[in-house]
């Protein structure tokens, strides 16, 4: 396993995000356009790609949410590489990078229908919080935070 820190211009990151968006379009159905507007990647500076045998297997990113907080975004593991702990490795690397950058907290939003993701976040020490920002009042969303 090789972990690469990059930004959103990285081709492998972009390709994994395209697969993520296709998966989310199916999962979110009619609600996809609402969520999609908040998931643009054109200027994310902190992105990670994990490679397995030189093949891109998983990705994730964070962006500044407030002065001391990052928001975890664009988490995805390619189906060929699931059940190998890559999502947990991405979360840990994003948290390390955020701490190195001076942040003390991370937040994130996920769909209630993404049981695999929710399990990773909860096992990684994230606690449910009231929905924030654009997710307030969205029944299918669940928000989390963790002190880094």
N, C-alpha and C positions, 0 to 999 in steps of 0.2 A: 504494500500500500504506500502510495506517495501522495502527500498533501501539498497542493500548490496554492499559494496566496496570489491573487490577481485582482483584476477589476472587471467591470461588466462588458468591456470590449473583447474579452477573451473568447475565442471561437467555441471552445469546448463548453464553457459556461453557458454561452448563448444557446448552443444546441441542446444541452440538458434542460434549460428553461423552456425551450419550445416543447419538449416532451412533457414537462410539468404542466404547461398551459393546456396542452391537449388532454391530459388526464383530468385536470381541474374542470375543463369545459364539460366533460362527461359527468363528473361528480356533482358539480354545481348546477347543471342544467340551466334553467331559465335565469338563475341568479348570477351566472358567470360574468356577464358584462358589468355588474355592480362591482364584484371583486377585482376584475381585470383592470379597472381604472386605477387601482392602488398598487399594481404590481409591475409597473414599467421599470425597465432595467437600464435605461439609457445613460445614467450617470451614477451608478453605484460604485463606490471606490473600494469597498471591502468585500471581495468575493473569494470563495474557495472552491476548488475542484479536487476531488479525490480520484486517483487513478489506481486501477487494479490491473497489473500486467500491461501497463501503458495504455489502458482503455479508460476513458472517462466514466466513472461509476456513480458519482454523487456530487451534489453541489449545495451551496448555501451562501448567504450573504448577510451583512448587516449594514444599516445606515443610521445616521445620527437621528435620534428621536427628540432628545433634549440635551441640555449641557452635560448631564451625567449619565444619560441613558441611550442605549442603542435599541433598534428594532430588528429582530431576526427576520429575514425574508428569504424567499425563493429556495426553500429546502426541498430537495428531490433526490431520490435514489433510483437509478435505472432498474427496471424489473429484473434484469439478469444478475444484479448484484445485491438484491435485498436479502435480509436475514443474515447479514454479515457484520452488523454493528457500524456500518458506514454513517448512518444518520447521527448516531451518538458521537462518533469521531468528528463529524462536521460541527455539531453543537459545541463540543469541547474546544475545537480549534477557533471557532468564532468567538467564544467567550474569552479565550486566552488573548486573542488579537484585540478584542475590545478593552480588556484590562490593560494591556500594554499601551493602548491608545488613551488611557486615562478615564475610561468609563467605569462606573460602579454598579450599573444595573442594566438588565436586558428585559425587553418586553417582546411579545409576539402575539399574533392572531392566527387561529386555525379554524377550520370548519369542524363542526361537531361530527361530521361524517368521515373524517380522516382519523379513524381509530389508531392506525399505526403511528401516525405523527403524535397524537396526543399521548400515547404510551411512552414514546421517546422523551417528550418534554417533561412528563411527570417523573419518569425514572431519572432524568437529569436534574431534578430539584426545582423545577418550575412550579409555581403555585397559581391557581386560578385567581383572577382579579376581575372586577367589573369591566365590561367592554369599554374600550376607550375610543376617542376620536370618531372616525367614520363608522365604527362598528357598534356604537351605542344603539340599542334597539334592534339589532340584527340577531334574530333568534338562532340562526344557524352558525353564528360565530361564537368562539370562546377565546378569551384572552388570558395570557399568563405573564408572570414576571419572575425574575430571579435576581437576587443580590449577588454580584460577582465577587 
